[in-house]
Amino acid sequence: MAERSRRTVRDLRRGNRARVVQRLYFDGPLSRQELGPATGLSSGSISNVVAELAAEGLLEEAGVVDSDGGRPRTLLRVAPGGGLLIGIDIGETRVRVELFDLSLTELARTDRLLGPARHGYDVERIVNHVRIGVSDVLRDAGADPERLLGIGIGVPGIIERGGPAGATVHGPTIGWHAVPFEKLLRAVLEVPSDVPLFIDNGAKTLGQAEMWFGGGRGAGTAAIALIGSGIGASVIHGGALIEESGRGSALEWGHTTVRMRGRRCRCGSIGCLEAYAGAEALRERWCEAGGSLPEDADDETAIAALLVAAFPGPGGPPPDPLAVSLLDDTAECLGAAVGDLINLFLPERILLGGWAGLLIGPHLLPAIRRHAEQYALGHAAARTTIELGELGPDAVTVGAATLPLAAFLARGGSRRSVPGQAAPAPGEPAGVAAPQRWRRASASSAAPATSEPS
């Protein structure tokens, strides 16, 4: 009975820490007086938790504000230097590794290009790129690996967890079948063995970044599309991908059918959205239509050439009718697929991201909206906005870094998992406050007060 009591007190104290550190992270800077009503904790509990977190270097002062007739109040915030995070994007053209502080300010980055890989990517090569990239960013920033709170990794494909090898990746479009990716990385990464790895679908990490810091802030339900060489999407219910119920999910949206008896997709099926609107497919379709490209043109070069041909700008040649027709068809395919997202999930917002989505989006967005309205139910379409993502091509790495960050916040700022405490599932750590908006919250939005030991 005594052991149970001690364990319960420990859990409650960890919960108090989590309330304070999460509120300060998402709504700070805040004073001690504001933290009380914002967290539902007593002033004594706030004082104890703040002192503990400050002693660990996780909180710092962020100025003072005047109070009504009393002494100025000191503002507190989560210290950016309180830990390090790594976000990794395993793309289809390169592996990007970025090192961040706790404020998600970039400290170092490296890109390792992959080059053409029509039949998939060699797993050993990718693992080696990750190993070298992690070592490079830590070295370039002069960072101590012991300060790492975790490494988040976004990958193409479906992630399966729970086996002895950890996260396993099924990515047929890159030639990966049941790859024990976590186990392979653990064997080579030159970081402390207790640094957690969080491996998830790249579209899901993109969605998390947009929901925390981009165009998804404040939305109850949003769908975020990643359009690159391939296509994926994530759907987030309840305002946050990492909410306690874990109702965010990655979708193989690129492999929904937009044409019966259509083009063969690299997944092996026919008529997939990716076979019409993915960057690789656009390059192939432009070449088939007679578009002029260098023989060694990559997907990005091809997309840029296609857009120039269709939208030459003032003083240029007339628009190429083949390029215009191809992009009109692409906009209709995307609009029909967006209509499916609207009908299936009733999102408040749909965001189009990914490097290719951000390239073609400014030109095709009006047509995509028009076609989405034609293919979706009228009432559902009328309550959905369709926009471009706000975070640019780095959104996947930022989102990947939020995976260990979310787990860190759920642990109340503990640097590693507490012994005996179940680790949150990657991308879904329980108890993290839903970041509906990046601004200070009023006391009226605070959670109901509960009495807990400090």
C-alpha positions, 0 to 999 in steps of 0.5 A: 500500500505504501509503494502504491501511495509513493507511486501515485504521488510521483505520478501526480507531481509529474502531471503538475510539471507537465501542466506547467511546462506545456502551458508555458511552451504553448502560451508563454511567457506567463507569470506565476500568478497567471499559471495558477488559473491557467493550470488549475494548480495552487500557488504553492504547487506552482512555486514548487514546480517552477523552482524545480524546473528552473533548477533543471535549466528548463525554465528561464525569466523572460522579462517583467510586467507591471501589476495593478498596484503591486510589485512587477511580475516576472514572466517565465518561459521554457528555456530554448537551451533546455534540450536538443531535438533532431528532425529527419525527413527521409524524402524521395530525393534526399535525406534532410537532418536538422538540429533544433533547440527547444524553441525549434530554432534551427541550429544546424542542418545537412542534406544528403542527396539520393539521386534517381532511384527508379526501383527503390532505395537501398536501406543500408544507404539510407541508414548510413545517410541518417548516421552521418547526418546526425553526427554532422549536425551535432558536430557543426553545432558543437552540441553534446549528444547527452543533451538530446531529448529525442530524434524524430524521423518522417519516412514514406510508407506505413509504420508498424510498431510493437514488434521486437525490432521496433518501428518497421516500415512498409514503403512499396513506392521506395521498395521497402517491405517490412524494413526494421528501420528502428533496429537498423538505426539503433545499431549505427547511431552515435548517440546515447542508447537511451535517446528515444527514436520516433519514426512516423509517416512523413505526411503525418509529421508535416500535418503535426507541424502545420497544426502546431505552428502553421495553417492548421492552428485553431482548426478542430479538424484538418487534412494536410496533404504532402505532394512531392515525388509521391503523395500522402496526407494526414487527417487531424481531429480534435485540434492536435495530432498528438492529443490524448485520444490520438485521433490523428492518422496518416492516409495513403491518399496518393493511392486513392483512385481518380481514374478508372482504368487509368495510368499504372501507378508505381505502387502497382495499381491503376488510376491512382492520384499519385500517377497523375499529380505526383512530381514523378508522374508530372515529369513523365506525363510532360515528356510523353506529351512532347515537353522538352526536358534535359535527359537527366532532369530531376522532378523539381527541374521538370515541374519548374519547366512545366510551369514556365511553359504553361505560365510564361508571364508578361512578355514571354511566349504564349502559353504552351497548350499541352502544358496548360492541358496537362496542368488543368487535368492535374488540377481536376484530379487533385480537386476530385481527391480533395473532394473525397477528403471533404466527404469522408472527414468533413474537415474545417481546413485542407492544406496543400504542402510538400515541395511540389505542392508548394510549387504548383499550388499558387498556379492551380489552387483556384482550379483545385478549389473549383473542382473540389466543390464540384466533386464534394457534397455542397454543404460539406464543401461550403464549410471547408477552406482549401489553402496552401501550407504555411511552413514551406519545404522544411515542414516535415523536419520541423514536424519530425522534431515535434515528435520527441518534443511532444513526448518531452512535454508529456513527461513534464520536462523529464529528459528521459522516460521515467522507469516504470512509465510506459512511453507514449507512442510516437506521434501520440504521447498522451496528455499533451495540451492541444496547441490550438493557437500560438498566443497567450491564453486567457484565464477563462480558457483554463482547464478545470481546477484539480487538487494535486500534490506539488 
